[in-house]
Amino acid sequence: MKIKPNFIALLTYLPAKDGVKIAPVSSGYRSLIKFPFDLEFYIGAQTFSGDDLVFPGDTATAEIALLKSEYITGKIYEGLDFDFFEGENLIGHGVVTKTINPDEVDDFED
């Protein structure tokens, strides 16, 4: 079963020298996402647009599908900044560029 995306974001991975990630990631990668309005972390599956691999230091556009998104429905908006982690280690920053109504999901557009 495919999880429906909640939003599209511009993700910037920290360079290998600054972050924990030293290997690239591919679509389906799941990171922990921390929004500034909540103390909780959410698991977010990233599906990249047009990129097979995203390397440390790269910036990429991705659809983000949050597990247990019902807890934050309506709190995500365009322009919202967030951080994403691997375990407890910060690996990048993101900004929401478009929110998606899960009932109206079409094919992912660039």
C-alpha positions in Angstrom: 0.0 0.0 0.0 1.4 3.4 -1.0 1.3 6.2 1.5 -0.3 9.3 0.0 2.0 12.4 0.2 1.1 15.3 2.4 3.3 18.0 0.9 6.1 18.8 -1.6 9.3 20.3 -0.1 12.6 21.6 -1.2 15.2 19.6 0.8 18.8 20.6 1.4 21.0 17.9 2.8 24.0 18.9 4.9 27.4 18.3 3.2 29.1 15.1 4.4 31.7 17.2 6.3 28.8 18.9 8.3 26.4 16.1 8.7 26.1 12.5 9.4 25.1 11.3 5.9 28.1 10.3 3.8 26.1 8.1 1.4 23.5 9.2 -1.1 19.8 8.4 -0.6 17.1 7.4 -3.1 13.3 7.7 -3.3 11.7 5.9 -0.5 14.2 7.1 2.1 12.5 7.7 5.5 13.9 10.4 7.8 12.6 11.8 11.0 11.0 15.2 10.5 10.8 17.9 13.2 8.4 20.8 12.7 8.9 24.0 14.8 5.4 23.9 16.2 5.6 20.4 17.7 7.9 18.5 20.1 7.3 15.2 18.3 9.2 13.7 15.4 7.3 12.3 12.4 8.6 9.7 9.9 8.5 11.1 6.4 9.0 9.0 3.3 10.8 11.1 0.6 10.0 10.6 -3.1 12.4 12.6 -5.3 11.4 14.4 -8.5 13.7 13.4 -11.4 16.7 12.4 -9.2 17.7 8.8 -8.7 20.1 9.6 -6.0 20.5 12.6 -3.7 24.0 13.1 -2.2 25.0 15.0 0.9 25.2 18.7 0.1 22.5 18.4 -2.6 19.2 20.2 -2.8 16.3 18.3 -4.2 12.5 18.5 -4.5 10.5 15.7 -3.0 7.0 14.6 -2.1 6.8 13.8 1.6 4.4 11.2 2.9 4.1 11.4 6.7 3.2 8.4 8.8 0.6 9.2 11.4 -0.1 12.5 9.7 -3.6 12.8 11.2 -1.9 14.4 14.3 -0.8 17.4 12.3 -3.4 17.8 9.6 -4.1 21.4 8.9 -0.9 22.6 10.6 1.4 22.3 7.6 1.5 25.3 5.2 3.5 26.6 2.3 6.7 28.3 3.5 7.0 26.2 6.7 10.6 25.4 7.5 11.5 22.1 9.1 14.5 19.9 9.9 15.1 16.3 9.1 17.2 13.8 11.0 18.6 10.3 10.8 18.2 9.0 14.3 19.1 11.9 16.6 21.5 13.5 14.0 20.5 16.5 11.9 21.0 15.7 8.2 19.2 18.6 6.5 16.6 21.3 6.3 13.5 21.7 4.3 10.8 24.1 3.3 7.2 23.2 2.3 6.6 24.4 -1.3 3.1 23.0 -1.7 0.6 21.2 0.5 -1.3 18.3 -0.9 -4.9 17.2 -0.1 -4.5 13.4 0.1 -7.9 12.9 -1.5 -6.7 14.7 -4.7 -3.3 13.1 -5.3 -2.3 12.9 -9.0 1.0 12.0 -10.5 4.0 13.9 -9.0 4.9 16.9 -11.1 8.3 18.7 -11.3 
